[in-house]
Amino acid sequence: MAISAQQVKQLREMTGAGMMDAKKALTETDGDMDAAIDWLRTKGLAKAAKKSGRTAAEGLVAVKVEGGTGVAVEVNSETDFVGKNAEFQEMVGKIADAAIGADDVEALKAADIGGKTVADTITDKIATIGENMSLRRMEKISGDTVVTYIHNAAAPGMGQIGVLVAMTGGDEAFGRQVAMHIAAANPQSLSEADLDPAVVEKERQVQIDIARESGKPEQVIEKMIVGRMKKFLAEVTLLGQQFVVNPDLTVEKAAEEAGATITGYVRLQVGEGIEKEAEDFAAEVAKAVQG
């Protein structure tokens, strides 16, 4: 199949691979972006394996805790200017308040705030602010203690990254340290038991292919894979990660020393996973002039 220049550019940005290597990877995998990333990793040509971690959309994440229940909501806008708008911030805060009593994002859209549904409130705000907006995500968590953290705060309780940590024991100060760690390290799951088996198996296969490229005997490869998978699981699970506050400890060990058990967490980042077509500055100006 024909591989477009845009596909090659996207793969290069995601992996740091050279142009010809990116094109060959896409050709070998019939244009499948995820498979092409794995192909590059196998050949040792990918500098990074993040599939779509770029923040593309704007808006705010807001967090709220009430009686052992915490919620995080993401409300998107077209530009970061809207995220600084007091009207928008007030609306996002009210949506977060309503989320405490909602089971999921669809129920939240139908929830009442000020005599209107959340969905209608957003529609009205689109008309007054003049920019498209949407309620994208909502995550909920409960625990004996739920602690929040906002990174790059635009207003109290809302910003670019919102984290909730549920735990038993410990204190709020430790919970906040864990929340800050989650904001920075972005783990994929709480523990190995919570990690998607498909993710584990895919990584295992990639590591096997990488090891085989070295030409080492199968018995040596098996030992290599054990060590590499142990390292992978330590890097992607919260409890296995080195604690940013004290890298000599894992998060799990730090929790033990603090007398806490971390039972769950939520991390939302504005625009996470959304693809947005980039325009250069000259194109943006020309578009604005044309109206």
HELIX and SHEET records of a PDB file:
HELIX    1   1 ALA A    5  THR A   15  1                                  11    
HELIX    2   2 MET A   19  GLU A   28  1                                  10    
HELIX    3   3 MET A   33  THR A   42  1                                  10    
HELIX    4   4 ASP A   80  GLY A   83  1                                   4    
HELIX    5   5 ALA A   86  ALA A   99  1                                  14    
HELIX    6   6 VAL A  105  ALA A  110  1                                   6    
HELIX    7   7 VAL A  118  ILE A  129  1                                  12    
HELIX    8   8 GLU A  172  ALA A  185  1                                  14    
HELIX    9   9 GLU A  192  ASP A  194  5                                   3    
HELIX   10  10 PRO A  197  GLU A  213  1                                  17    
HELIX   11  11 GLU A  218  VAL A  236  1                                  19    
HELIX   12  12 VAL A  251  GLU A  257  1                                   7    
HELIX   13  13 PHE A  281  GLN A  290  1                                  10    
SHEET    1   A 5 MET A 133  SER A 142  0                                        
SHEET    2   A 5 THR A  69  SER A  77 -1                                        
SHEET    3   A 5 GLU A  58  GLU A  66 -1                                        
SHEET    4   A 5 MET A 158  GLY A 169 -1                                        
SHEET    5   A 5 THR A 145  ALA A 155 -1                                        
SHEET    1   B 5 MET A 133  SER A 142  0                                        
SHEET    2   B 5 THR A  69  SER A  77 -1                                        
SHEET    3   B 5 GLU A  58  GLU A  66 -1                                        
SHEET    4   B 5 MET A 158  GLY A 169 -1                                        
SHEET    5   B 5 ALA A 260  GLN A 269 -1                                        
SHEET    1   C 2 ASP A 112  ILE A 113  0                                        
SHEET    2   C 2 LYS A 116  THR A 117 -1                                        
SHEET    1   D 2 GLN A 242  PHE A 243  0                                        
SHEET    2   D 2 ASN A 246  THR A 250 -1                                        
END                                                                             
